[in-house]
Amino acid sequence: MSTYTPKNILITGAAGFIACHVANRLVRSYPDYKIVVLDKLDYCSNLKNLIPSRSSPNFKFVKGDIASADLVNYLLITESIDTIMHFAAQTHVDNSFGNSFEFTKNNIYGTHVLLEACKVTGQIRRFIHVSTDEVYGETDEDAVVGNHEASQLLPTNPYSATKAGAEMLVMAYGRSYGLPVITTRGNNVYGPNQFPEKLIPKFILLAMRGKPLPIHGDGCNVRSYLYCEDVAEAFEVVLHKGEVGHVYNIGTTKERRVIDVAQDICKLFNIDSDKVIQFVENRPFNDQRYFLDDQKLKNLGWSETTMWEEGLKKTIEWYKNNPDWWGDVSGALLPHPRMLMMPGDIERNLDGAEKYDSGSTEFSGKSNETKTAAPASKTSNVPQKSPFKFLIYGRTGWIGGVLGKLCEKQGIPYEYGRGRLEDRSKLLADINSVKPTHVFNAAGVTGRPNVDWCESHKPETIRTNVAGTLNLADVCRENGLLMVNFATGCIFEYDAAHPEGSGIGFKEEDTPNFAGSFYSKTKAMVEDLLKNYDNVCTLRVRMPISSDLSNPRNFITKISRYNKVVNIPNSMTILDELLPISIEMAKRNLRGIWNFTNPGVVSHNEILEMYKKYIDPAFTYANFTVEEQAKVIVAARSNNEMDASKLKKEFPELLSIKESLIKNVFEPNKKTSA
């Protein structure tokens, strides 16, 4: 593993929380490095955060804005900067709902200015861009594997959207201009020096003042927290060992609900949490969970060392010793702070200081920022005339996400479930809160990146696919609710009674005969048990396809990226046509087992030939046998034909698989003149 050694580092936003710990650590540990700090001293910055470095000869502070191209270019040239660690950003989600343009200006435009300066000067050997776990969007409640660095970016709020936008610029400059970029995406960070708009310092200061601790919503949102010094060490590792062009998650597998955090703080203050916790209105949108896979960074030698209780005690002790560090923060301690300049028009300088350097860089004059009050948030008016209201599990999954969009299109009120399927009390809470007419279960474990994962994670697979699904069905039955359950048809394989190419498909009443993968075993097991529940509609989905050819879960997207494919005819599900049918099935209160596929079969080669005809005439592919395939996979794959006559009888307009492929997938994406 090669090691990078910088000389002159520019750290943006280093009077803020995380970056100050990184800057102080590098100044202290590497006297041969020159550390230049650039910060505009926004409301959440404080020069006192850099006190440990103030007397070091290798440290220099410059007050300025990353959006100033002239200043950035000047600094890169005059300070001979070869490395940039870019932390500067607006980060508070609540504020982004109120003044999202400020986030675009700081997070996207500011990053663009830095990148362009790097391109123009041509002297940067490392550009480390600091992003967030929120760019991945919400992690599925049932996910047992965290988002990895190649996971799709699906931001859900203005803050995370601007961070994702900045990432795209960083990636583009890396590819277009060869800029040596590295990106990090981190979980929540806590510790000394954090501005109290964030959860943990806010709760600590409120507890110190004997005030209620406000919790958004029901407090069941889950977050992962890392202590600031552990995170500073992570950046030290990425700086020296990170590979150019790579992304690194900085995370922890230890998760905590917001209400658990509040209770832990109350415990350390010897306060009765039941008396001080106060539930308040939720944000306009509040992701249920963020969960990261941090193995890639661990492979570089980093690991979390500060345990939760230890870090929390250190943090509380610091705030007790420095209660007035930030001055008047009453605006930040509100349940829903909505002003970018909450403490007022003040600049936090060192006591009596007019210069702060080893390079005598002046910072004088008052901040010219003004308070910007955010307009009240607006929520969409959900049609109330509909006789239906759906509760959907699997919000971050492919099918669950599309179901929500279909409900919006049809004017059907819906909400996503918050509880995990295996937690009965949370499922009951969801039902009591939402009061749905129907429940859709699109949650489940299929494995990442495929079903091979389930072979080595059997308890986790059982917990969600079997125990969780049965739990939800039972809760729905107790409450008189129909549960539409998205299952799989990958529980059959061609046999003597259903030979390949015969046109004889497996019917709903047939007994599953495929046990080649543990995933399929669990799905067959739970399907059999669900027969005992008369409130369940089981939909057997197979090899799902949609018109979104950019979706990595799309069967067409998958096989178009494989080096080789097997060529076997299979029944498949065109989601564009069948998911609206699933909603209609709920409206009709249909029950029992349904083969949820388009009639007929189509082979891998036939699909790829359509891909060549409609999308890319230059596309090529190769085949291999099932026996050859078995050498590169862990679990066997199911191949079969499903008899869709029952579904076709209920919905006569249902197209055959090949007709639906052309009409719903390839024609809308047509790029050729064919």
C-alpha positions in Angstrom: 0.0 0.0 0.0 1.5 3.3 -1.1 1.6 6.2 1.3 1.1 9.8 0.3 3.0 12.6 2.1 1.6 16.1 1.7 3.6 19.3 2.2 1.1 22.2 2.3 -2.5 21.5 3.2 -5.5 23.8 2.8 -8.3 22.8 5.1 -11.6 24.6 4.4 -14.1 25.2 7.1 -11.6 24.3 9.9 -13.1 26.7 12.4 -16.1 24.4 12.4 -16.7 21.2 14.3 -15.1 18.1 12.5 -12.5 20.1 10.6 -11.1 21.8 13.7 -10.3 18.4 15.2 -8.6 17.3 11.9 -6.6 20.5 11.7 -5.5 20.4 15.3 -4.5 16.8 14.9 -2.4 17.4 11.8 -0.8 20.5 13.2 0.1 18.6 16.4 1.3 15.3 14.8 3.0 16.5 11.6 5.2 19.6 12.3 6.7 19.3 8.8 3.3 19.9 7.2 2.1 23.5 6.7 -1.6 23.7 7.6 -3.5 26.7 6.1 -7.1 27.1 7.3 -9.7 28.9 5.3 -13.0 29.7 7.0 -15.6 32.5 6.6 -16.6 32.2 10.3 -20.2 31.4 9.7 -22.6 31.0 12.6 -21.5 27.5 13.4 -17.7 28.3 13.3 -15.6 29.6 16.2 -11.9 30.6 16.2 -11.6 29.3 19.7 -11.9 25.8 18.2 -8.4 26.3 16.8 -6.8 27.4 20.1 -4.6 24.2 20.3 -2.9 25.2 17.0 -2.6 29.0 17.5 1.0 29.1 18.6 2.3 26.4 16.2 4.7 27.6 13.5 3.2 25.3 10.9 -0.3 26.8 11.2 -2.0 29.7 9.5 -5.6 31.0 9.6 -7.2 33.0 6.7 -10.7 34.4 7.0 -12.5 34.1 3.7 -15.2 32.4 1.6 -14.5 29.4 -0.6 -16.9 31.0 -3.1 -14.3 33.7 -3.7 -12.4 32.5 -6.8 -9.8 35.2 -6.5 -9.0 34.4 -2.9 -8.9 30.6 -3.5 -6.5 31.0 -6.5 -4.3 33.4 -4.6 -4.0 31.0 -1.6 -3.2 28.0 -3.7 -0.4 29.8 -5.5 1.1 31.9 -2.7 1.0 29.1 -0.1 2.1 26.4 -2.6 -0.9 24.2 -1.7 -0.6 20.6 -2.9 -3.4 19.1 -0.8 -7.0 20.3 -0.1 -9.2 18.8 2.6 -12.6 20.3 1.8 -14.9 20.4 4.9 -16.6 23.8 4.4 -20.4 23.3 4.0 -23.8 24.2 5.3 -24.8 21.0 7.1 -27.9 21.4 9.3 -30.9 19.6 7.6 -33.5 21.7 9.4 -32.0 24.9 7.9 -32.0 23.3 4.4 -35.8 23.1 4.5 -36.0 26.8 5.2 -33.3 28.3 3.0 -32.2 25.7 0.5 -30.6 28.2 -1.9 -27.9 29.0 0.8 -27.0 25.3 0.7 -26.7 25.3 -3.1 -24.5 28.4 -2.9 -22.1 27.0 -0.2 -22.1 23.3 -0.9 -22.2 23.2 -4.7 -21.0 26.5 -6.0 -18.3 26.7 -3.3 -17.0 23.3 -4.2 -17.1 24.2 -7.9 -14.9 27.2 -7.2 -12.3 25.1 -5.4 -12.3 22.5 -8.2 -11.8 25.1 -10.9 -9.0 26.7 -9.0 -7.3 23.3 -8.7 -7.7 22.8 -12.5 -6.3 26.2 -13.3 -3.2 26.0 -11.0 -2.5 22.4 -11.8 -0.5 21.8 -8.6 -2.9 19.7 -6.5 -1.8 16.2 -5.7 -4.8 15.3 -3.5 -8.3 16.8 -3.2 -10.2 15.2 -0.3 -13.9 16.0 -0.6 -15.9 15.5 2.6 -19.4 14.3 2.0 -22.1 12.6 4.1 -23.9 9.3 4.6 -27.1 11.1 3.7 -26.3 11.1 0.0 -27.3 7.4 0.0 -30.8 8.3 1.2 -32.7 6.3 3.7 -31.5 2.7 4.4 -34.2 0.1 4.4 -35.4 -0.7 7.9 -34.7 -4.4 7.4 -31.3 -4.0 5.8 -28.6 -6.0 7.5 -25.9 -4.8 5.2 -25.0 -1.1 5.1 -24.6 1.1 2.0 -21.2 0.5 0.4 -19.3 3.0 -1.6 -20.8 1.9 -4.9 -24.4 2.1 -3.7 -26.8 4.4 -5.5 -27.1 8.0 -4.3 -30.7 8.8 -3.4 -30.7 12.0 -1.3 -34.0 12.9 0.3 -33.6 16.5 1.6 -32.1 19.7 0.2 -28.9 19.4 2.3 -28.1 15.9 1.1 -29.1 16.8 -2.5 -26.5 19.6 -2.5 -23.8 17.3 -1.1 -24.6 14.7 -3.8 -24.4 17.4 -6.4 -21.0 18.5 -5.1 -19.9 14.9 -5.3 -20.9 14.7 -8.9 -18.7 17.8 -9.7 -15.8 16.3 -7.8 -16.1 13.0 -9.7 -16.4 14.9 -13.0 -13.3 16.9 -12.4 -11.5 13.7 -11.5 -12.5 12.1 -14.8 -12.4 15.1 -17.1 -9.3 16.8 -15.9 -7.4 14.1 -14.0 -7.8 15.8 -10.6 -6.6 13.4 -7.9 -9.8 13.3 -5.9 -10.9 11.2 -2.9 -14.4 11.4 -1.4 -15.5 10.4 2.1 -19.0 9.8 3.3 -19.5 9.8 7.1 -22.0 8.9 9.8 -23.0 11.4 12.4 -20.2 12.8 14.5 -20.3 14.1 18.1 -17.9 15.5 20.7 -16.5 18.8 22.0 -16.7 22.0 19.9 -19.9 21.1 18.1 -22.4 23.9 17.5 -25.6 23.1 19.5 -28.0 23.0 16.6 -27.1 19.3 16.4 -28.8 16.7 18.5 -26.2 15.7 21.1 -24.9 19.1 22.1 -28.4 20.5 22.0 -29.7 17.8 24.4 -26.6 18.3 26.7 -27.1 22.1 26.9 -30.8 21.7 27.5 -30.2 19.2 30.2 -27.7 21.5 31.8 -30.4 24.3 31.8 -33.2 22.0 33.1 -35.2 22.3 29.9 -37.2 19.7 28.0 -35.5 17.6 25.4 -37.5 18.0 22.1 -37.6 14.9 19.9 -38.9 15.0 16.3 -41.7 12.6 15.6 -41.7 9.4 17.7 -37.9 9.3 18.3 -37.5 5.9 16.5 -35.3 7.3 13.7 -32.0 5.4 13.9 -28.6 7.0 13.5 -25.0 5.9 13.9 -22.6 8.1 15.9 -18.8 8.4 15.9 -16.7 10.3 18.3 -14.8 13.3 16.8 -11.3 12.1 17.6 -12.0 8.7 15.9 -13.2 10.6 12.8 -10.1 12.9 12.8 -8.0 9.8 12.8 -10.0 8.4 9.9 -9.2 11.5 7.9 -5.6 11.1 8.8 -5.7 7.6 7.4 -7.5 8.7 4.2 -5.0 11.5 3.7 -2.0 9.2 3.8 -3.4 5.9 2.5 -6.5 6.7 0.5 -6.4 5.8 -3.2 -7.1 8.5 -5.8 -10.5 8.1 -7.4 -11.9 6.1 -4.5 -14.8 6.8 -2.0 -14.5 5.8 1.6 -17.3 5.4 4.1 -16.5 6.6 7.6 -19.0 4.7 9.8 -19.9 2.5 12.6 -22.3 -0.5 12.8 -23.5 0.6 16.2 -26.9 2.2 15.8 -29.1 4.2 18.2 -32.6 5.6 18.0 -32.9 9.3 18.8 -35.0 8.5 21.9 -32.1 6.2 23.1 -29.6 9.0 22.8 -31.9 11.3 24.8 -32.3 8.6 27.5 -28.6 7.9 27.7 -27.9 11.7 28.2 -30.6 11.8 30.9 -29.1 8.9 32.6 -25.7 10.6 32.8 -27.3 13.7 34.2 -29.4 11.6 36.7 -32.6 13.0 35.1 -35.9 11.1 34.7 -36.2 10.9 30.9 -40.0 10.4 31.1 -40.3 13.8 32.6 -38.1 15.8 30.3 -38.5 14.2 26.8 -40.9 16.1 24.7 -42.2 14.8 21.4 -42.6 17.6 18.8 -43.7 17.8 15.2 -41.4 15.9 12.8 -39.3 17.5 10.0 -41.0 17.8 6.6 -39.1 14.6 5.8 -37.0 12.7 8.3 -35.0 9.6 7.0 -35.7 6.6 9.2 -32.1 5.2 9.1 -28.6 5.6 7.6 -26.4 2.5 7.7 -22.9 2.3 6.3 -20.5 -0.5 5.3 -17.1 0.8 6.5 -15.0 -2.3 5.6 -13.1 -0.5 2.9 -11.7 2.1 5.3 -11.0 -0.6 7.9 -8.8 -2.3 5.2 -6.6 0.8 5.3 -6.0 0.2 9.1 -8.7 2.5 10.7 -11.1 1.4 13.4 -13.4 3.0 15.9 -11.8 3.1 19.3 -14.0 5.4 21.5 -17.0 3.6 22.9 -20.4 5.4 23.1 -20.6 5.9 26.8 -17.0 7.0 27.1 -17.4 9.6 24.2 -20.6 10.8 25.7 -19.1 11.4 29.1 -16.2 13.3 27.5 -18.6 15.4 25.5 -20.8 16.3 28.5 -17.7 17.1 30.6 -16.5 19.5 27.9 -19.8 21.4 27.6 -20.0 21.6 31.4 -16.6 23.2 31.4 -17.4 25.5 28.4 -21.1 26.5 28.8 -20.6 29.8 27.1 -18.3 28.7 24.3 -20.8 29.8 21.6 -22.4 32.8 23.3 -26.1 33.2 22.9 -27.4 29.9 21.3 -31.0 30.2 22.4 -32.1 30.1 18.7 -30.2 26.9 18.1 -31.9 25.1 21.1 -35.4 25.5 19.6 -37.1 22.3 18.5 -37.1 23.5 14.9 -34.3 26.1 14.4 -35.0 27.8 11.0 -32.5 30.7 10.8 -29.0 30.5 9.2 -27.6 33.1 11.6 -29.2 32.0 14.8 -26.8 33.5 17.4 -27.0 36.9 15.7 -24.5 39.1 13.9 -21.5 38.2 15.9 -18.0 37.0 15.0 -16.4 34.7 17.6 -12.8 35.8 17.9 -10.2 34.7 20.4 -10.3 36.8 23.5 -8.8 40.2 22.6 -7.2 38.9 19.4 -6.9 40.9 16.2 -4.4 38.6 14.6 -4.1 34.9 14.6 -1.3 33.3 12.8 2.0 32.1 12.3 1.7 34.2 9.1 0.1 37.3 10.6 -3.1 37.0 8.6 -5.5 39.5 9.8 -9.2 38.9 10.4 -11.0 42.1 11.3 -14.4 43.7 10.9 -17.8 42.5 11.5 -19.7 39.8 9.7 -21.9 41.3 7.0 -24.3 38.3 7.0 -27.9 39.0 7.9 -30.5 36.9 9.6 -32.6 35.0 7.1 -35.9 33.7 8.4 -37.1 30.7 6.6 -40.7 30.5 5.3 -42.9 28.0 7.0 -42.6 24.6 5.5 -45.3 23.5 3.0 -46.6 20.0 2.9 -48.5 18.5 -0.1 -52.2 18.2 0.3 -52.9 14.4 0.1 -56.3 13.7 -1.5 -58.7 12.9 1.3 -61.6 11.6 -0.9 -60.0 8.3 -1.5 -61.6 5.4 0.4 -58.1 3.8 0.7 -55.0 4.4 2.7 -52.0 2.2 2.2 -49.2 1.4 4.7 -46.1 0.3 2.8 -43.1 -1.5 4.1 -39.9 -1.4 2.1 -39.6 2.3 1.4 -35.9 2.2 0.2 -36.4 -0.9 -1.8 -37.1 -0.8 -5.5 -40.7 -2.1 -5.4 -41.6 -0.1 -2.3 -40.3 3.1 -3.8 -42.3 2.7 -7.0 -45.5 1.8 -5.1 -45.3 5.2 -3.3 -45.0 7.0 -6.6 -47.9 5.1 -8.0 -50.0 6.0 -5.0 -49.2 9.7 -5.5 -50.1 9.4 -9.1 -53.4 7.8 -8.3 -54.2 10.1 -5.4 -54.1 7.4 -2.8 -53.0 8.5 0.7 -50.1 6.3 1.9 -47.3 6.2 4.5 -44.2 4.1 4.8 -43.9 1.8 7.8 -41.2 2.8 10.3 -41.0 -0.4 12.4 -38.8 -3.4 11.5 -40.8 -6.4 10.5 -39.5 -8.5 13.4 -40.5 -5.8 16.0 -44.2 -6.5 16.7 -44.7 -3.5 19.0 -43.4 -1.1 16.3 -45.7 -2.7 13.6 -48.7 -2.2 15.9 -47.6 1.4 16.5 -47.5 2.0 12.7 -51.0 0.6 12.2 -52.4 2.6 15.1 -50.7 5.7 13.8 -51.4 5.4 10.1 -54.8 3.6 10.3 -54.5 2.0 6.9 -57.1 0.1 4.9 -54.4 -2.1 3.3 -50.8 -3.1 4.1 -48.2 -3.8 1.4 -45.0 -5.7 2.3 -42.2 -5.0 -0.2 -39.5 -5.5 2.5 -37.2 -8.5 2.5 -33.6 -9.7 2.3 -32.3 -10.7 -1.1 -28.6 -10.1 -0.4 -26.0 -7.7 -1.6 -25.1 -7.8 -4.4 -27.1 -11.0 -5.0 -28.6 -14.0 -3.3 -25.1 -15.5 -2.6 -24.9 -13.3 0.4 -27.8 -15.2 2.1 -25.7 -18.4 2.1 -23.4 -16.9 4.7 -26.0 -14.8 6.5 -28.7 -17.4 7.2 -30.0 -16.1 10.6 -30.4 -12.6 9.2 -32.2 -13.9 6.2 -34.6 -16.0 8.3 -35.2 -13.0 10.7 -36.5 -10.8 7.9 -37.9 -13.2 5.2 -39.6 -15.7 7.5 -40.1 -14.3 11.1 -40.6 -10.7 10.0 -43.1 -11.5 7.2 -45.1 -13.8 9.5 -45.1 -11.2 12.2 -46.5 -8.6 9.9 -49.2 -11.0 8.5 -50.2 -11.9 12.1 -50.4 -8.2 13.2 -52.5 -7.4 10.1 -54.9 -10.3 10.7 -55.4 -9.2 14.3 -56.4 -5.7 13.0 -58.6 -7.0 10.2 -56.2 -5.8 7.4 -55.4 -7.3 4.0 -51.6 -7.7 3.5 -50.3 -7.7 -0.1 -47.0 -9.6 0.1 -44.5 -9.4 -2.6 -42.9 -12.9 -2.8 -40.9 -14.7 -5.4 -41.4 -17.3 -8.1 -37.8 -18.4 -7.7 -39.0 -21.4 -5.8 -39.4 -23.7 -8.8 -37.2 -25.2 -11.5 -37.9 -27.0 -14.7 -38.6 -30.7 -14.1 -40.1 -33.7 -15.9 -43.7 -32.5 -15.5 -42.7 -28.9 -16.5 -39.9 -29.3 -19.0 -38.2 -26.3 -20.5 -39.8 -25.1 -23.7 -43.0 -27.1 -23.2 -45.3 -24.2 -22.3 -46.4 -26.0 -19.2 -45.9 -23.6 -16.3 -46.1 -24.1 -12.5 -49.5 -23.2 -11.1 -50.3 -21.5 -7.8 -51.2 -24.7 -6.1 -47.9 -26.5 -7.1 -45.4 -27.4 -4.4 -42.1 -25.6 -4.7 -39.3 -27.9 -6.0 -36.3 -25.6 -6.0 -34.0 -25.5 -3.0 -30.7 -24.5 -4.6 -30.4 -21.3 -2.6 -31.0 -20.5 1.0 -32.9 -17.4 -0.1 -35.4 -19.5 -2.1 -35.7 -21.9 0.8 -36.8 -19.1 3.2 -39.3 -17.7 0.6 -40.8 -21.1 0.0 -41.0 -21.7 3.7 -42.8 -18.5 4.5 -45.2 -18.9 1.5 -46.3 -22.2 2.8 -46.9 -20.8 6.3 -48.8 -17.8 5.0 -51.4 -20.2 3.5 -52.7 -20.3 7.1 -53.5 -16.6 7.0 -56.7 -15.7 5.1 -55.8 -12.0 5.0 -52.7 -12.4 2.8 -52.4 -11.9 -1.0 -49.1 -13.4 -2.1 -47.6 -12.2 -5.4 -44.8 -14.3 -6.8 -42.5 -11.9 -8.6 -39.8 -13.2 -11.0 -36.7 -11.5 -12.4 -38.3 -8.0 -12.2 -37.8 -5.6 -15.1 -38.8 -1.9 -15.5 -38.4 0.9 -18.0 -35.7 2.4 -15.7 -32.6 0.9 -17.4 -30.3 2.8 -15.0 -31.5 0.9 -12.0 -28.9 -1.7 -11.0 -31.7 -4.0 -9.7 -33.3 -4.2 -13.1 -32.8 -7.6 -14.6 -32.0 -6.1 -18.0 -29.4 -3.8 -16.4 -27.9 -6.7 -14.6 -27.5 -9.1 -17.6 -26.3 -6.2 -19.9 -23.4 -5.7 -17.6 -22.4 -9.4 -17.3 -19.5 -10.8 -19.2 -21.4 -13.9 -20.0 -25.0 -15.0 -19.5 -26.9 -18.4 -19.5 -29.5 -18.6 -22.2 -32.6 -20.1 -20.6 -36.3 -19.1 -21.1 -37.9 -17.8 -17.9 -41.1 -16.1 -16.7 -40.5 -12.5 -15.7 -42.4 -9.5 -14.2 -42.6 -6.2 -16.0 -43.1 -3.8 -13.0 -44.5 -0.9 -15.2 -47.5 -3.1 -16.0 -47.9 -5.3 -12.9 -47.3 -2.9 -10.0 -50.4 -0.9 -10.9 -52.2 -4.2 -11.0 -51.1 -5.0 -7.5 -52.8 -1.8 -6.3 -56.0 -2.8 -8.1 -55.8 -6.3 -6.5 -55.7 -4.6 -3.1 -58.7 -2.5 -4.0 -60.5 -5.7 -5.0 -59.4 -7.4 -1.7 -58.0 -10.4 -3.7 -56.3 -13.0 -1.5 -54.3 -16.2 -1.9 -51.3 -17.0 -4.0 -50.9 -15.4 -7.5 -48.2 -16.0 -10.1 -47.3 -12.4 -10.6 -45.6 -12.6 -14.0 -46.5 -11.7 -17.6 -47.7 -14.7 -19.5 -45.1 -16.7 -21.5 -41.4 -16.8 -21.2 -38.4 -15.0 -22.7 -34.7 -16.0 -22.8 -31.7 -14.0 -21.8 -30.5 -13.9 -25.4 -33.9 -12.7 -26.7 -33.8 -9.8 -24.2 -30.3 -8.9 -25.2 -31.2 -9.0 -28.9 -34.0 -6.5 -28.1 -31.4 -4.4 -26.3 -29.2 -4.4 -29.4 -32.2 -3.5 -31.6 -33.6 -0.7 -29.5 -30.8 0.6 -27.4 -27.3 -0.2 -28.6 -26.6 -1.9 -32.0 -22.9 -2.3 -31.1 -23.7 -4.2 -27.9 -22.2 -7.7 -27.7 -22.6 -10.6 -25.3 -21.5 -14.2 -24.8 -23.1 -17.3 -23.4 -22.0 -20.0 -21.0 -23.6 -23.1 -19.6 -25.3 -23.6 -16.3 -22.4 -25.8 -15.4 -19.9 -23.1 -16.2 -22.1 -20.6 -14.3 -22.1 -22.8 -11.2 -18.3 -22.3 -10.9 -18.6 -18.6 -10.4 -21.6 -18.4 -8.1 -22.2 -19.7 -4.6 -25.9 -20.5 -4.8 -27.8 -22.1 -7.7 -30.3 -20.0 -9.6 -33.9 -20.8 -10.4 -35.1 -21.2 -14.0 -38.8 -21.9 -14.7 -42.0 -21.0 -16.4 -45.0 -19.8 -14.3 -48.5 -20.3 -15.4 -50.1 -16.8 -15.4 -53.6 -17.8 -16.5 -55.2 -17.0 -13.1 -53.9 -13.5 -13.3 -54.7 -13.1 -17.0 -58.3 -14.2 -16.2 -58.6 -11.5 -13.6 -56.9 -8.9 -15.7 -57.6 -9.8 -19.4 -55.6 -6.8 -20.6 -52.4 -8.2 -19.3 -49.7 -8.4 -22.0 -47.5 -11.4 -22.8 -43.9 -11.0 -21.6 -42.5 -10.2 -25.0 -45.3 -7.7 -25.9 -44.8 -6.0 -22.5 -41.1 -5.8 -22.9 -41.4 -3.9 -26.2 -44.3 -1.7 -25.2 -43.3 -0.8 -21.6 -39.5 -1.1 -21.6 -37.8 -0.9 -25.0 -40.0 1.5 -27.0 -39.9 4.2 -24.2 -36.0 3.9 -24.2 -35.5 3.5 -27.9 -32.3 5.1 -29.1 -32.0 3.5 -32.5 -33.9 3.9 -35.8 -34.9 0.3 -35.7 
